[in-house]
Amino acid sequence: MIKRKNIIKIAIDSPAAAGAGTLAKQISKHYNLLYLDTGKAYRVLALNKLRYPKKFNLNFAKKKINNLKIEDLNKKELLSNKVGAEASLIAKSKSIRNIVNKFQLRFAYNPPKKFHGSCLDGRDITYNILPDANFKFFITANIKTRAIRRYKELKKLKMNISFGEVLKSIKLRDKRDFTRKVAPLKKTKDSVLINTTNLSKRACFLKIKKIIDKKILLNGNI
């Protein structure tokens, strides 16, 4: 695998709807990094499995991932709770994870030259995909706050769903993400914990920016 030298690599892990995606996008924009929501690749496969259950197999999944582009990860239908639940299920498969991991590694270590590096958020980024990241963060928030955020997000997309359904879905996803045998969600010792429950988006961004800027200033470079 080709690896660009002297690039910034930021790894972020978090449970669902903790605000990691929003923060990662802000950080990526500020430092001119390629942003990749790694969980969306699993959602793409989950959506295809739901649409084509009889066709879905490892070869089918591999073709979908090999042809996947960053812009394909922004489709509205990927955000549904049904797709999210299915994504959490197929993410348990070691074979599926191997396929998706290759996609993630390509963007993590060899982002296009116009970017100064990469910023990835997901469930196993800090220890599995980017173990040598320059910066590692674990973003979290209490479950009620996360459910409210996801509910508002889905309502803006005009999806017909109740708050109770969203809360139940997030609880189920947490259980699957934290307890699966293959690449479970966990906070590593070298990850900085950021609890977003009582922080605004701006406050969270400034907190992370301060950590990054301090290290860059001390080292002179990354």
C-alpha positions in Angstrom: 0.0 0.0 0.0 1.2 3.4 -0.9 1.7 5.8 2.1 2.2 9.5 1.7 4.8 10.9 4.0 4.6 13.9 6.4 0.8 14.1 6.4 -1.6 14.8 9.3 -3.6 11.7 10.3 -6.5 12.1 12.7 -8.4 9.1 14.1 -11.8 9.5 15.8 -13.9 6.7 17.4 -17.4 7.3 18.8 -20.8 5.6 19.4 -23.7 6.6 17.2 -24.8 10.3 17.1 -22.2 11.6 19.6 -21.3 14.4 17.2 -18.1 12.9 15.8 -19.1 13.4 12.2 -19.8 17.1 12.6 -16.5 17.6 14.5 -14.5 15.6 12.0 -15.9 17.7 9.1 -15.0 20.9 10.9 -11.5 19.7 11.7 -11.0 18.5 8.1 -12.1 21.8 6.7 -9.9 23.8 9.0 -6.7 21.8 8.4 -7.5 20.9 4.8 -7.8 17.1 5.4 -9.7 14.5 3.5 -12.7 13.5 5.6 -14.0 10.0 5.6 -17.0 8.8 7.6 -15.9 5.1 7.6 -19.2 3.8 8.8 -20.9 5.0 5.7 -19.1 2.3 3.7 -20.9 -0.3 5.9 -24.2 1.5 5.3 -23.7 1.4 1.6 -23.3 -2.4 1.8 -26.3 -2.6 4.2 -28.5 -0.7 1.8 -27.5 -3.0 -1.0 -28.2 -6.1 1.1 -31.6 -4.8 1.9 -32.3 -4.0 -1.7 -30.8 -7.1 -3.2 -30.8 -9.8 -0.5 -30.5 -12.7 -3.0 -27.6 -11.2 -4.8 -25.7 -10.1 -1.8 -22.5 -12.0 -1.1 -18.8 -11.3 -0.6 -18.1 -10.8 -4.3 -21.0 -8.5 -4.6 -19.8 -6.5 -1.6 -16.2 -6.4 -2.9 -17.4 -4.9 -6.2 -19.5 -2.3 -4.5 -16.6 -1.2 -2.3 -14.0 -1.2 -5.1 -16.2 1.1 -7.1 -17.2 3.3 -4.1 -16.4 7.0 -4.3 -16.4 9.6 -1.5 -19.5 11.3 -3.0 -21.4 8.0 -2.8 -21.3 8.3 1.0 -23.6 11.3 1.1 -26.9 9.7 0.0 -29.9 10.5 2.2 -31.1 6.9 2.3 -28.0 5.8 4.1 -29.1 7.6 7.2 -32.2 5.5 7.9 -32.4 3.5 11.2 -33.1 0.4 9.2 -29.9 0.8 7.2 -28.0 1.7 10.4 -29.2 -1.5 12.1 -28.3 -3.7 9.2 -24.9 -2.0 8.9 -24.2 -2.8 12.5 -25.0 -6.4 11.8 -22.9 -6.9 8.7 -20.0 -5.1 10.5 -19.7 -8.2 12.7 -18.4 -10.1 9.7 -14.6 -10.4 9.5 -14.8 -10.9 5.8 -16.9 -7.8 5.2 -14.6 -5.8 7.5 -11.5 -6.8 5.6 -13.1 -5.6 2.4 -14.1 -2.2 3.9 -10.8 -1.8 5.7 -8.9 -1.8 2.5 -11.1 1.0 1.2 -10.5 3.0 4.4 -6.8 2.5 4.4 -6.4 3.7 0.9 -7.9 7.1 1.8 -6.3 7.2 5.3 -2.7 6.9 4.1 -2.9 8.1 0.6 -5.3 11.0 0.3 -5.3 13.1 -2.9 -2.3 15.5 -3.1 -4.5 18.6 -2.6 -5.1 17.5 1.0 -2.6 17.9 3.9 -3.7 14.6 5.3 -6.8 12.6 6.4 -9.4 12.6 9.2 -11.4 9.4 9.7 -14.2 8.7 12.1 -15.8 5.4 12.9 -15.7 2.6 15.5 -12.3 1.1 15.3 -10.2 3.8 13.7 -7.8 4.6 16.6 -6.5 1.1 17.0 -7.3 -0.8 13.8 -7.2 1.5 10.8 -5.0 4.4 12.0 -3.0 3.1 14.9 -0.2 5.5 14.1 -2.4 8.5 13.9 -0.9 11.8 15.0 -4.1 12.6 16.9 -6.7 10.2 18.4 -10.0 11.2 19.9 -12.9 9.3 21.5 -16.1 11.4 21.1 -19.1 10.5 23.3 -22.3 11.9 24.9 -25.0 10.4 27.0 -27.5 8.2 25.2 -30.5 10.6 25.6 -28.6 13.5 24.1 -27.4 11.2 21.2 -31.0 10.0 20.5 -32.3 13.6 20.5 -29.7 14.6 18.0 -30.3 11.7 15.7 -34.1 12.2 16.0 -33.8 15.9 14.9 -31.5 14.9 12.1 -33.9 12.3 10.7 -36.9 14.7 11.1 -35.0 17.3 9.0 -34.8 14.7 6.3 -38.6 14.3 6.7 -38.3 10.6 7.8 -41.4 9.2 9.6 -40.0 8.0 12.9 -40.7 8.4 16.6 -38.2 9.4 19.3 -38.8 6.1 21.0 -37.8 4.2 17.9 -34.6 6.2 17.6 -33.6 5.7 21.2 -34.3 2.0 20.9 -32.2 1.8 17.7 -29.2 3.6 19.3 -29.3 1.4 22.4 -29.2 -1.7 20.1 -26.4 -0.3 18.0 -24.4 0.5 21.2 -24.8 -3.0 22.4 -23.7 -4.5 19.0 -20.8 -2.0 18.6 -19.3 -2.4 22.1 -19.7 -6.2 22.3 -19.0 -7.6 18.8 -16.0 -9.9 18.7 -14.5 -8.3 15.6 -13.1 -4.8 16.0 -15.4 -3.6 18.8 -15.9 0.0 19.7 -13.6 1.0 22.6 -11.5 3.9 23.9 -7.8 3.4 23.6 -5.4 4.6 26.3 -3.8 7.1 23.9 -7.2 8.6 22.7 -8.3 12.0 24.2 -11.9 11.7 25.6 -14.3 14.4 24.5 -17.8 14.4 26.0 -20.1 16.5 23.9 -23.2 16.2 26.0 -23.1 19.8 27.4 -20.8 21.4 24.8 -21.8 23.4 21.7 -20.4 22.4 18.3 -18.1 25.4 18.4 -16.9 24.6 21.9 -16.1 21.0 20.9 -14.2 22.2 17.8 -12.1 24.7 19.7 -11.3 22.1 22.4 -9.9 19.7 19.7 -8.2 22.5 17.8 -6.3 23.6 20.9 -4.9 20.1 21.3 -3.9 19.8 17.7 -2.4 23.3 17.5 -0.4 22.8 20.7 1.3 19.6 19.3 2.0 21.2 16.0 3.5 24.2 17.7 5.7 22.0 20.0 6.9 19.8 17.2 7.3 22.4 14.5 5.5 20.0 12.2 3.6 16.7 12.5 
